[in-house]
Amino acid sequence: MAVQSPDLNVMIKAAEKASRDLIRDFGEVEQLQVSQKGPGDFVSAADRRAEETIYDVLKHARPNFGFLMEESGEIPGKGQDDDKRFIIDPLDGTTNFLHGIPHWAISIALEVRGEVTVGVIYDPVKDEMFTAEKGGGAFMRRKRLRVSGRRDLMMSTIACGAPRRAVVKQDRFIQEYKAVLSAAPGIRRFGAAALDLAYVAAGRYEGFWERDLKAWDIAAGLLIVREAGGYAKDIDSESKNPIDTGDVLAANTDLYSELKKIIKNA
């Protein structure tokens, strides 16, 4: 494994520190499921605490960097570091967490002059740490990641995400789902976009698509897929950045073009 940069080291430290409280809180969710009120407020508080922990660790180490966070919004960088920012999702897969489903993650990316240069996705339940640095490859702990080598969609597993609201968006998703299903029967919908991207990088899925995501859902995962040898781009336009549009298609190099054609023609 390549030597990790100081930036990556501090991002890993922040993710691991936040994960300890999240794991503890996750253990409480099952007890809250039986209450009349439910665990919603409790999980929202857990989400905010995790973000505060990550922010505190990163702010201490990189005091002039900017931040873009799911809960707290955007904080601009300062001085010579005003072109650097951390993009943070403290709990990707909140609905899974809310229902006691052990499939959620912490996602942290470092963006420099509009380009993601470091990415961390940490699944505390399985203790899987996915990382990448631009030009340095992608790893899960010390294991180098490579996208799948499968070339046949009929033998592939494709992940997706579904919109929660807006009939027009749901109708479009259903059409895209039907089109992909006809070509690749193995479709999964697990509800954590960061992990979906990490799994493409690890070769567990051949591809993943979803629309209307936020920057913090995908920033780290885009880099990890690319450093694992895959494609991760906007669904509709090669010239657009998925971080800006929220529409992403990620796949191995053999199936990317075919999947894109199927989705766009749906």
Contacts in CASP RR format, 6 or more apart in sequence:
PFRMAT RR
TARGET T0000
AUTHOR 0000-0000-0000
METHOD contacts of the structure
MODEL  1
MAVQSPDLNVMIKAAEKASRDLIRDFGEVEQLQVSQKGPGDFVSAADRRA
EETIYDVLKHARPNFGFLMEESGEIPGKGQDDDKRFIIDPLDGTTNFLHG
IPHWAISIALEVRGEVTVGVIYDPVKDEMFTAEKGGGAFMRRKRLRVSGR
RDLMMSTIACGAPRRAVVKQDRFIQEYKAVLSAAPGIRRFGAAALDLAYV
AAGRYEGFWERDLKAWDIAAGLLIVREAGGYAKDIDSESKNPIDTGDVLA
ANTDLYSELKKIIKNA
1 139 0 8 1.000
1 142 0 8 1.000
1 144 0 8 1.000
2 133 0 8 1.000
2 136 0 8 1.000
2 137 0 8 1.000
4 12 0 8 1.000
4 131 0 8 1.000
4 133 0 8 1.000
5 118 0 8 1.000
5 133 0 8 1.000
7 62 0 8 1.000
7 110 0 8 1.000
7 117 0 8 1.000
7 118 0 8 1.000
8 118 0 8 1.000
8 119 0 8 1.000
8 120 0 8 1.000
8 131 0 8 1.000
8 133 0 8 1.000
10 57 0 8 1.000
10 58 0 8 1.000
10 61 0 8 1.000
10 62 0 8 1.000
11 58 0 8 1.000
11 86 0 8 1.000
11 108 0 8 1.000
11 110 0 8 1.000
11 118 0 8 1.000
11 119 0 8 1.000
11 120 0 8 1.000
12 120 0 8 1.000
12 122 0 8 1.000
12 129 0 8 1.000
12 131 0 8 1.000
13 57 0 8 1.000
14 53 0 8 1.000
14 54 0 8 1.000
14 57 0 8 1.000
14 58 0 8 1.000
14 108 0 8 1.000
15 54 0 8 1.000
15 106 0 8 1.000
15 108 0 8 1.000
15 120 0 8 1.000
15 122 0 8 1.000
15 129 0 8 1.000
16 122 0 8 1.000
17 53 0 8 1.000
17 54 0 8 1.000
17 57 0 8 1.000
18 50 0 8 1.000
18 51 0 8 1.000
18 53 0 8 1.000
18 54 0 8 1.000
18 57 0 8 1.000
18 90 0 8 1.000
18 106 0 8 1.000
19 50 0 8 1.000
19 106 0 8 1.000
19 122 0 8 1.000
19 124 0 8 1.000
20 124 0 8 1.000
21 46 0 8 1.000
21 49 0 8 1.000
21 50 0 8 1.000
21 53 0 8 1.000
22 46 0 8 1.000
22 50 0 8 1.000
22 90 0 8 1.000
22 91 0 8 1.000
22 97 0 8 1.000
22 106 0 8 1.000
22 124 0 8 1.000
23 124 0 8 1.000
23 125 0 8 1.000
25 42 0 8 1.000
25 43 0 8 1.000
25 46 0 8 1.000
25 49 0 8 1.000
26 97 0 8 1.000
26 100 0 8 1.000
26 102 0 8 1.000
26 104 0 8 1.000
26 125 0 8 1.000
28 39 0 8 1.000
28 42 0 8 1.000
29 39 0 8 1.000
29 42 0 8 1.000
29 43 0 8 1.000
29 97 0 8 1.000
29 98 0 8 1.000
29 99 0 8 1.000
29 100 0 8 1.000
30 100 0 8 1.000
32 38 0 8 1.000
32 39 0 8 1.000
32 40 0 8 1.000
32 42 0 8 1.000
33 39 0 8 1.000
33 99 0 8 1.000
33 100 0 8 1.000
39 98 0 8 1.000
40 98 0 8 1.000
43 91 0 8 1.000
43 94 0 8 1.000
43 97 0 8 1.000
43 98 0 8 1.000
46 91 0 8 1.000
46 97 0 8 1.000
47 70 0 8 1.000
47 71 0 8 1.000
47 90 0 8 1.000
47 91 0 8 1.000
47 94 0 8 1.000
48 71 0 8 1.000
48 90 0 8 1.000
50 90 0 8 1.000
50 91 0 8 1.000
50 106 0 8 1.000
51 69 0 8 1.000
51 70 0 8 1.000
51 71 0 8 1.000
51 72 0 8 1.000
51 88 0 8 1.000
51 90 0 8 1.000
53 90 0 8 1.000
54 88 0 8 1.000
54 90 0 8 1.000
54 106 0 8 1.000
54 108 0 8 1.000
55 67 0 8 1.000
55 69 0 8 1.000
55 72 0 8 1.000
55 88 0 8 1.000
58 65 0 8 1.000
58 67 0 8 1.000
58 86 0 8 1.000
58 88 0 8 1.000
58 108 0 8 1.000
59 65 0 8 1.000
59 67 0 8 1.000
62 81 0 8 1.000
62 84 0 8 1.000
62 86 0 8 1.000
63 78 0 8 1.000
64 77 0 8 1.000
64 78 0 8 1.000
64 79 0 8 1.000
64 80 0 8 1.000
64 81 0 8 1.000
64 82 0 8 1.000
64 84 0 8 1.000
65 77 0 8 1.000
65 81 0 8 1.000
65 84 0 8 1.000
65 85 0 8 1.000
65 86 0 8 1.000
65 110 0 8 1.000
66 74 0 8 1.000
66 75 0 8 1.000
66 76 0 8 1.000
66 77 0 8 1.000
66 78 0 8 1.000
66 81 0 8 1.000
66 82 0 8 1.000
66 84 0 8 1.000
66 85 0 8 1.000
66 86 0 8 1.000
67 73 0 8 1.000
67 74 0 8 1.000
67 75 0 8 1.000
67 77 0 8 1.000
67 85 0 8 1.000
67 86 0 8 1.000
67 87 0 8 1.000
67 88 0 8 1.000
68 74 0 8 1.000
68 75 0 8 1.000
68 85 0 8 1.000
68 86 0 8 1.000
68 87 0 8 1.000
68 88 0 8 1.000
68 111 0 8 1.000
68 215 0 8 1.000
68 216 0 8 1.000
69 75 0 8 1.000
69 87 0 8 1.000
69 88 0 8 1.000
69 90 0 8 1.000
69 216 0 8 1.000
70 88 0 8 1.000
70 89 0 8 1.000
70 90 0 8 1.000
70 214 0 8 1.000
70 216 0 8 1.000
71 90 0 8 1.000
74 85 0 8 1.000
76 82 0 8 1.000
76 85 0 8 1.000
77 84 0 8 1.000
77 85 0 8 1.000
83 112 0 8 1.000
83 113 0 8 1.000
83 114 0 8 1.000
84 110 0 8 1.000
84 111 0 8 1.000
84 112 0 8 1.000
84 113 0 8 1.000
85 110 0 8 1.000
85 111 0 8 1.000
86 108 0 8 1.000
86 109 0 8 1.000
86 110 0 8 1.000
86 111 0 8 1.000
87 108 0 8 1.000
87 109 0 8 1.000
87 110 0 8 1.000
87 111 0 8 1.000
87 116 0 8 1.000
87 215 0 8 1.000
87 216 0 8 1.000
87 219 0 8 1.000
87 220 0 8 1.000
87 243 0 8 1.000
88 107 0 8 1.000
88 108 0 8 1.000
88 109 0 8 1.000
88 216 0 8 1.000
89 106 0 8 1.000
89 107 0 8 1.000
89 108 0 8 1.000
89 194 0 8 1.000
89 214 0 8 1.000
89 216 0 8 1.000
89 217 0 8 1.000
90 106 0 8 1.000
91 97 0 8 1.000
91 104 0 8 1.000
91 106 0 8 1.000
92 104 0 8 1.000
92 105 0 8 1.000
92 106 0 8 1.000
92 107 0 8 1.000
92 192 0 8 1.000
92 193 0 8 1.000
92 194 0 8 1.000
92 195 0 8 1.000
92 216 0 8 1.000
92 217 0 8 1.000
93 103 0 8 1.000
93 104 0 8 1.000
93 105 0 8 1.000
93 191 0 8 1.000
93 192 0 8 1.000
93 194 0 8 1.000
93 195 0 8 1.000
94 104 0 8 1.000
95 191 0 8 1.000
96 102 0 8 1.000
96 103 0 8 1.000
96 104 0 8 1.000
96 190 0 8 1.000
96 191 0 8 1.000
96 192 0 8 1.000
97 104 0 8 1.000
102 125 0 8 1.000
102 126 0 8 1.000
103 123 0 8 1.000
103 125 0 8 1.000
103 190 0 8 1.000
103 191 0 8 1.000
103 192 0 8 1.000
103 195 0 8 1.000
104 123 0 8 1.000
104 125 0 8 1.000
104 192 0 8 1.000
104 195 0 8 1.000
105 121 0 8 1.000
105 122 0 8 1.000
105 123 0 8 1.000
105 124 0 8 1.000
105 192 0 8 1.000
105 194 0 8 1.000
105 195 0 8 1.000
105 198 0 8 1.000
106 120 0 8 1.000
106 121 0 8 1.000
106 122 0 8 1.000
106 124 0 8 1.000
107 119 0 8 1.000
107 120 0 8 1.000
107 121 0 8 1.000
107 122 0 8 1.000
107 194 0 8 1.000
107 216 0 8 1.000
107 217 0 8 1.000
107 219 0 8 1.000
107 220 0 8 1.000
107 221 0 8 1.000
108 119 0 8 1.000
108 120 0 8 1.000
108 220 0 8 1.000
109 116 0 8 1.000
109 118 0 8 1.000
109 119 0 8 1.000
109 120 0 8 1.000
109 216 0 8 1.000
109 219 0 8 1.000
109 220 0 8 1.000
109 221 0 8 1.000
109 223 0 8 1.000
110 116 0 8 1.000
110 117 0 8 1.000
110 118 0 8 1.000
110 119 0 8 1.000
111 117 0 8 1.000
111 219 0 8 1.000
111 243 0 8 1.000
115 134 0 8 1.000
116 134 0 8 1.000
116 219 0 8 1.000
116 220 0 8 1.000
116 222 0 8 1.000
116 223 0 8 1.000
116 243 0 8 1.000
117 133 0 8 1.000
117 134 0 8 1.000
117 223 0 8 1.000
118 131 0 8 1.000
118 132 0 8 1.000
118 133 0 8 1.000
118 134 0 8 1.000
118 223 0 8 1.000
119 131 0 8 1.000
119 132 0 8 1.000
119 133 0 8 1.000
119 219 0 8 1.000
119 220 0 8 1.000
119 221 0 8 1.000
119 223 0 8 1.000
119 224 0 8 1.000
120 129 0 8 1.000
120 130 0 8 1.000
120 131 0 8 1.000
120 220 0 8 1.000
121 129 0 8 1.000
121 130 0 8 1.000
121 131 0 8 1.000
121 194 0 8 1.000
121 195 0 8 1.000
121 197 0 8 1.000
121 198 0 8 1.000
121 220 0 8 1.000
121 221 0 8 1.000
121 224 0 8 1.000
122 128 0 8 1.000
122 129 0 8 1.000
122 130 0 8 1.000
123 129 0 8 1.000
123 130 0 8 1.000
123 195 0 8 1.000
123 198 0 8 1.000
128 140 0 8 1.000
128 141 0 8 1.000
128 198 0 8 1.000
129 140 0 8 1.000
129 141 0 8 1.000
130 138 0 8 1.000
130 139 0 8 1.000
130 140 0 8 1.000
130 145 0 8 1.000
130 198 0 8 1.000
130 201 0 8 1.000
130 202 0 8 1.000
130 221 0 8 1.000
130 224 0 8 1.000
131 138 0 8 1.000
131 139 0 8 1.000
131 140 0 8 1.000
131 224 0 8 1.000
132 138 0 8 1.000
132 139 0 8 1.000
132 201 0 8 1.000
132 220 0 8 1.000
132 221 0 8 1.000
132 223 0 8 1.000
132 224 0 8 1.000
132 226 0 8 1.000
132 227 0 8 1.000
132 228 0 8 1.000
133 227 0 8 1.000
134 223 0 8 1.000
134 227 0 8 1.000
135 227 0 8 1.000
136 227 0 8 1.000
137 144 0 8 1.000
137 145 0 8 1.000
137 227 0 8 1.000
137 228 0 8 1.000
138 144 0 8 1.000
138 145 0 8 1.000
138 201 0 8 1.000
138 223 0 8 1.000
138 224 0 8 1.000
138 225 0 8 1.000
138 227 0 8 1.000
138 228 0 8 1.000
138 229 0 8 1.000
139 145 0 8 1.000
140 198 0 8 1.000
140 202 0 8 1.000
145 201 0 8 1.000
145 202 0 8 1.000
145 203 0 8 1.000
145 224 0 8 1.000
145 227 0 8 1.000
145 228 0 8 1.000
146 203 0 8 1.000
146 228 0 8 1.000
146 229 0 8 1.000
147 200 0 8 1.000
147 201 0 8 1.000
147 203 0 8 1.000
147 206 0 8 1.000
147 225 0 8 1.000
147 228 0 8 1.000
147 229 0 8 1.000
147 230 0 8 1.000
147 251 0 8 1.000
147 252 0 8 1.000
147 253 0 8 1.000
148 156 0 8 1.000
148 200 0 8 1.000
148 203 0 8 1.000
148 204 0 8 1.000
148 205 0 8 1.000
148 206 0 8 1.000
148 252 0 8 1.000
149 203 0 8 1.000
149 206 0 8 1.000
149 252 0 8 1.000
149 254 0 8 1.000
150 156 0 8 1.000
150 206 0 8 1.000
150 252 0 8 1.000
150 254 0 8 1.000
150 255 0 8 1.000
151 254 0 8 1.000
151 255 0 8 1.000
153 183 0 8 1.000
153 184 0 8 1.000
153 206 0 8 1.000
153 255 0 8 1.000
153 258 0 8 1.000
153 259 0 8 1.000
154 183 0 8 1.000
154 184 0 8 1.000
154 185 0 8 1.000
156 184 0 8 1.000
156 186 0 8 1.000
156 205 0 8 1.000
156 206 0 8 1.000
156 207 0 8 1.000
156 255 0 8 1.000
157 184 0 8 1.000
157 186 0 8 1.000
157 187 0 8 1.000
157 188 0 8 1.000
157 204 0 8 1.000
157 205 0 8 1.000
157 206 0 8 1.000
157 207 0 8 1.000
158 180 0 8 1.000
158 184 0 8 1.000
158 186 0 8 1.000
158 187 0 8 1.000
158 188 0 8 1.000
158 205 0 8 1.000
158 206 0 8 1.000
158 207 0 8 1.000
158 208 0 8 1.000
158 209 0 8 1.000
158 259 0 8 1.000
159 187 0 8 1.000
159 188 0 8 1.000
159 189 0 8 1.000
159 190 0 8 1.000
159 196 0 8 1.000
159 199 0 8 1.000
159 200 0 8 1.000
159 205 0 8 1.000
159 207 0 8 1.000
159 208 0 8 1.000
159 209 0 8 1.000
160 173 0 8 1.000
160 176 0 8 1.000
160 177 0 8 1.000
160 180 0 8 1.000
160 187 0 8 1.000
160 188 0 8 1.000
160 189 0 8 1.000
160 208 0 8 1.000
160 209 0 8 1.000
160 210 0 8 1.000
161 173 0 8 1.000
161 189 0 8 1.000
161 191 0 8 1.000
161 193 0 8 1.000
161 196 0 8 1.000
161 209 0 8 1.000
161 210 0 8 1.000
162 170 0 8 1.000
162 173 0 8 1.000
162 177 0 8 1.000
162 189 0 8 1.000
162 210 0 8 1.000
163 169 0 8 1.000
163 170 0 8 1.000
163 173 0 8 1.000
163 211 0 8 1.000
163 212 0 8 1.000
169 211 0 8 1.000
169 212 0 8 1.000
172 211 0 8 1.000
172 266 0 8 1.000
173 211 0 8 1.000
175 266 0 8 1.000
176 209 0 8 1.000
176 263 0 8 1.000
176 266 0 8 1.000
177 187 0 8 1.000
178 266 0 8 1.000
179 262 0 8 1.000
179 263 0 8 1.000
179 265 0 8 1.000
179 266 0 8 1.000
180 187 0 8 1.000
180 209 0 8 1.000
180 259 0 8 1.000
180 262 0 8 1.000
180 263 0 8 1.000
180 266 0 8 1.000
181 187 0 8 1.000
183 258 0 8 1.000
183 262 0 8 1.000
184 206 0 8 1.000
184 259 0 8 1.000
188 205 0 8 1.000
190 196 0 8 1.000
193 208 0 8 1.000
193 210 0 8 1.000
193 213 0 8 1.000
193 217 0 8 1.000
193 218 0 8 1.000
193 248 0 8 1.000
194 217 0 8 1.000
194 218 0 8 1.000
194 220 0 8 1.000
194 221 0 8 1.000
196 205 0 8 1.000
196 208 0 8 1.000
196 210 0 8 1.000
196 250 0 8 1.000
197 208 0 8 1.000
197 218 0 8 1.000
197 220 0 8 1.000
197 221 0 8 1.000
197 222 0 8 1.000
197 224 0 8 1.000
197 225 0 8 1.000
197 232 0 8 1.000
197 248 0 8 1.000
197 250 0 8 1.000
198 221 0 8 1.000
198 224 0 8 1.000
199 205 0 8 1.000
199 208 0 8 1.000
200 206 0 8 1.000
200 207 0 8 1.000
200 208 0 8 1.000
200 225 0 8 1.000
200 228 0 8 1.000
200 230 0 8 1.000
200 232 0 8 1.000
200 250 0 8 1.000
200 251 0 8 1.000
200 252 0 8 1.000
201 221 0 8 1.000
201 224 0 8 1.000
201 225 0 8 1.000
201 227 0 8 1.000
201 228 0 8 1.000
201 229 0 8 1.000
201 230 0 8 1.000
202 228 0 8 1.000
203 228 0 8 1.000
203 252 0 8 1.000
206 251 0 8 1.000
206 252 0 8 1.000
206 255 0 8 1.000
207 249 0 8 1.000
207 250 0 8 1.000
207 251 0 8 1.000
207 252 0 8 1.000
207 255 0 8 1.000
207 259 0 8 1.000
208 248 0 8 1.000
208 249 0 8 1.000
208 250 0 8 1.000
208 251 0 8 1.000
209 235 0 8 1.000
209 248 0 8 1.000
209 249 0 8 1.000
209 250 0 8 1.000
209 259 0 8 1.000
209 263 0 8 1.000
210 247 0 8 1.000
210 248 0 8 1.000
211 235 0 8 1.000
211 246 0 8 1.000
211 247 0 8 1.000
211 248 0 8 1.000
212 246 0 8 1.000
212 247 0 8 1.000
213 242 0 8 1.000
213 246 0 8 1.000
213 247 0 8 1.000
213 248 0 8 1.000
214 246 0 8 1.000
215 243 0 8 1.000
215 244 0 8 1.000
215 246 0 8 1.000
217 246 0 8 1.000
218 242 0 8 1.000
218 243 0 8 1.000
218 246 0 8 1.000
218 248 0 8 1.000
219 243 0 8 1.000
221 232 0 8 1.000
221 250 0 8 1.000
222 232 0 8 1.000
222 242 0 8 1.000
222 243 0 8 1.000
222 248 0 8 1.000
222 250 0 8 1.000
225 231 0 8 1.000
225 232 0 8 1.000
225 250 0 8 1.000
226 232 0 8 1.000
229 252 0 8 1.000
229 253 0 8 1.000
230 250 0 8 1.000
230 251 0 8 1.000
230 252 0 8 1.000
230 253 0 8 1.000
230 256 0 8 1.000
231 249 0 8 1.000
231 250 0 8 1.000
231 251 0 8 1.000
231 252 0 8 1.000
231 253 0 8 1.000
231 256 0 8 1.000
232 242 0 8 1.000
232 248 0 8 1.000
232 249 0 8 1.000
232 250 0 8 1.000
233 242 0 8 1.000
233 248 0 8 1.000
233 249 0 8 1.000
233 250 0 8 1.000
234 240 0 8 1.000
234 241 0 8 1.000
234 242 0 8 1.000
234 245 0 8 1.000
234 246 0 8 1.000
234 247 0 8 1.000
234 248 0 8 1.000
234 249 0 8 1.000
235 247 0 8 1.000
235 248 0 8 1.000
235 249 0 8 1.000
235 260 0 8 1.000
235 263 0 8 1.000
235 264 0 8 1.000
236 245 0 8 1.000
236 247 0 8 1.000
236 264 0 8 1.000
237 245 0 8 1.000
242 248 0 8 1.000
249 256 0 8 1.000
249 259 0 8 1.000
249 260 0 8 1.000
249 263 0 8 1.000
251 259 0 8 1.000
END
